[in-house]
Amino acid sequence: MNWPEDDRSVVTEMQKDPLSPEWQKCRAFFIKKYMKKGYPDTIKEDVVQEALIKVLKYLGTFSYKYPLVVWLGIIFTSTAIDFFRKERKERANISLNVLQDASEEDLEVAIETRTPEDDALIREEIREVITGYHKALEGRRNGKRDFYVWSRVLLGQEVRQIADHLKIDRQTIYRVIREAKQYFSQLRHKD
């Protein structure tokens, strides 16, 4: 999709006609950008709609200083970030409301139901899963390195730091992460 072919004609048409086919092309551009980012499909239409509203609102300020797709990309990205922040804040408010509405007895029961034995069982299950993953990697060519990479990612180390430390490219690290996700996903579906 080579849209837009000419920024000036597209902007002019979009400003003149709110039913212009250029709006559909802009919408398709946003959807493609959304899908590329890997955001959840459930709120795609909401984010795209918000971005289109901003374009409609600010199209008159477009200065042709940069290509239209760059300007649209900035609008889309900021809209998506704002949307996700708002969603997260609403979920946090709902959680607080649930806690505030709960009686003290309900909270005490919820807190008291988890015992030290439960914690020990959870830790043991985690150890078993990690050991299983380690064993699954043992027979592989770079299994030891891949396990180290995965453990560093789990500890929150940045991909760039891991790559620099091991002197490997970042794509290798992303591959290791993808493979680990697949491994654990298969485990989850077995249960």
C-alpha positions as CSV (number, residue, x, y, z in Angstrom):
1,M,0.0,0.0,0.0
2,N,1.7,3.2,-1.2
3,W,-0.6,5.6,0.5
4,P,-0.6,8.5,0.3
5,E,0.8,9.2,-3.2
6,D,0.7,13.0,-2.8
7,D,0.4,14.5,0.7
8,R,-1.1,17.8,-0.5
9,S,-3.9,16.3,-2.6
10,V,-4.7,13.8,0.1
11,V,-4.9,16.4,2.9
12,T,-6.9,18.7,0.7
13,E,-9.4,16.0,-0.2
14,M,-9.7,14.8,3.4
15,Q,-10.4,18.4,4.6
16,K,-13.0,19.0,1.9
17,D,-14.9,15.7,2.1
18,P,-15.4,13.8,5.3
19,L,-16.7,10.9,3.2
20,S,-13.6,10.8,0.9
21,P,-12.1,7.4,0.2
22,E,-8.9,8.9,1.6
23,W,-10.4,8.5,5.1
24,Q,-10.8,4.8,4.5
25,K,-7.2,4.6,3.4
26,C,-6.2,6.4,6.5
27,R,-8.2,4.0,8.6
28,A,-6.6,1.0,6.8
29,F,-3.2,2.6,7.5
30,F,-4.0,2.8,11.2
31,I,-5.3,-0.8,11.3
32,K,-2.1,-2.0,9.6
33,K,0.0,0.0,12.1
34,Y,-2.1,-1.4,15.0
35,M,-1.7,-5.0,13.9
36,K,2.1,-4.5,13.4
37,K,2.4,-3.4,17.0
38,G,0.8,-6.6,18.2
39,Y,-1.8,-4.8,20.4
40,P,-4.9,-6.8,21.6
41,D,-7.4,-7.2,18.8
42,T,-10.3,-6.6,21.2
43,I,-9.8,-2.8,21.4
44,K,-8.4,-2.2,17.9
45,E,-11.5,-0.3,16.6
46,D,-11.6,1.9,19.7
47,V,-7.9,3.0,19.3
48,V,-8.3,3.5,15.5
49,Q,-11.5,5.5,16.0
50,E,-9.7,7.8,18.5
51,A,-6.8,8.3,16.2
52,L,-9.1,9.2,13.3
53,I,-10.9,11.7,15.5
54,K,-7.6,13.4,16.3
55,V,-6.6,13.5,12.6
56,L,-10.0,15.1,11.8
57,K,-9.4,17.6,14.6
58,Y,-5.8,18.5,13.8
59,L,-5.6,18.0,10.0
60,G,-5.7,21.7,9.5
61,T,-2.5,22.1,11.4
62,F,-0.5,19.7,9.2
63,S,2.4,21.8,8.0
64,Y,4.0,19.5,5.3
65,K,7.3,19.8,7.2
66,Y,7.4,15.9,7.4
67,P,5.6,13.3,5.3
68,L,2.0,12.7,6.1
69,V,2.6,9.1,7.2
70,V,5.1,10.3,9.8
71,W,2.6,12.8,11.2
72,L,-0.2,10.1,11.2
73,G,2.2,7.6,12.8
74,I,2.9,10.0,15.7
75,I,-0.8,10.7,16.2
76,F,-1.6,7.0,16.1
77,T,1.2,6.0,18.6
78,S,0.3,8.8,21.1
79,T,-3.4,7.8,20.8
80,A,-2.6,4.2,21.5
81,I,-0.4,5.0,24.5
82,D,-3.1,7.4,25.9
83,F,-5.7,4.7,25.4
84,F,-3.8,2.0,27.2
85,R,-2.9,4.3,30.1
86,K,-6.6,5.2,30.4
87,E,-7.6,1.5,30.3
88,R,-5.0,0.6,33.0
89,K,-6.1,3.5,35.2
90,E,-9.8,2.4,34.9
91,R,-8.9,-1.2,35.8
92,A,-7.0,0.0,38.8
93,N,-9.9,2.1,39.9
94,I,-12.3,-0.9,39.6
95,S,-9.9,-3.0,41.7
96,L,-9.8,-0.3,44.4
97,N,-13.6,-0.1,44.3
98,V,-14.0,-3.8,44.8
99,L,-11.6,-3.8,47.7
100,Q,-13.4,-0.8,49.3
101,D,-16.8,-2.5,48.8
102,A,-15.6,-5.8,50.3
103,S,-16.4,-6.4,54.0
104,E,-13.5,-6.8,56.4
105,E,-14.5,-10.5,57.0
106,D,-14.3,-11.3,53.3
107,L,-10.8,-9.8,53.1
108,E,-9.6,-11.7,56.2
109,V,-10.9,-15.0,54.7
110,A,-9.1,-14.2,51.4
111,I,-5.9,-13.4,53.1
112,E,-6.0,-16.3,55.5
113,T,-6.7,-18.9,52.9
114,R,-3.1,-18.9,51.6
115,T,-0.8,-20.9,53.9
116,P,3.0,-21.3,54.1
117,E,2.4,-24.8,52.7
118,D,0.7,-23.2,49.6
119,D,3.7,-21.0,49.1
120,A,6.1,-23.9,49.4
121,L,4.0,-25.9,46.8
122,I,4.1,-22.9,44.4
123,R,7.8,-22.5,44.7
124,E,8.3,-26.3,44.1
125,E,6.1,-26.2,41.0
126,I,8.1,-23.2,39.7
127,R,11.4,-25.1,40.3
128,E,10.0,-28.2,38.5
129,V,9.0,-26.1,35.5
130,I,12.4,-24.3,35.3
131,T,14.2,-27.7,35.7
132,G,12.0,-29.1,32.9
133,Y,12.9,-26.2,30.6
134,H,16.6,-26.5,31.4
135,K,16.5,-30.2,30.6
136,A,14.6,-29.5,27.3
137,L,17.4,-27.1,26.3
138,E,20.3,-29.4,27.4
139,G,20.4,-31.4,24.1
140,R,20.4,-28.3,21.9
141,R,23.4,-26.8,20.3
142,N,23.3,-23.5,22.3
143,G,21.0,-24.8,25.1
144,K,23.2,-23.6,27.9
145,R,23.4,-20.1,26.4
146,D,19.7,-20.0,25.6
147,F,18.8,-20.9,29.2
148,Y,21.1,-18.1,30.5
149,V,19.5,-15.6,28.1
150,W,16.0,-16.6,29.2
151,S,16.9,-16.3,32.9
152,R,18.5,-12.9,32.3
153,V,15.3,-11.7,30.5
154,L,13.2,-13.0,33.4
155,L,15.3,-11.0,35.8
156,G,14.5,-7.9,33.8
157,Q,17.9,-7.3,32.1
158,E,17.6,-5.4,28.8
159,V,18.0,-7.3,25.6
160,R,20.8,-4.8,24.6
161,Q,22.7,-5.6,27.8
162,I,22.4,-9.3,27.3
163,A,23.5,-9.1,23.6
164,D,26.5,-6.9,24.5
165,H,27.5,-9.2,27.4
166,L,27.3,-12.4,25.3
167,K,28.4,-10.8,22.1
168,I,25.4,-12.0,20.1
169,D,22.9,-10.1,18.1
170,R,19.5,-9.1,19.5
171,Q,17.6,-11.2,17.0
172,T,19.1,-14.3,18.7
173,I,17.7,-13.1,22.0
174,Y,14.3,-12.5,20.6
175,R,14.3,-16.0,19.1
176,V,15.2,-17.4,22.5
177,I,12.3,-15.5,24.1
178,R,9.9,-16.7,21.4
179,E,10.9,-20.3,21.8
180,A,10.6,-20.0,25.6
181,K,7.1,-18.6,25.3
182,Q,6.2,-21.5,22.9
183,Y,7.6,-24.0,25.4
184,F,5.6,-22.6,28.3
185,S,2.5,-22.2,26.3
186,Q,2.6,-25.9,25.3
187,L,3.0,-26.8,29.0
188,R,0.0,-24.7,30.0
189,H,-2.1,-26.3,27.3
190,K,-1.1,-29.8,28.4
191,D,-2.6,-29.2,31.9
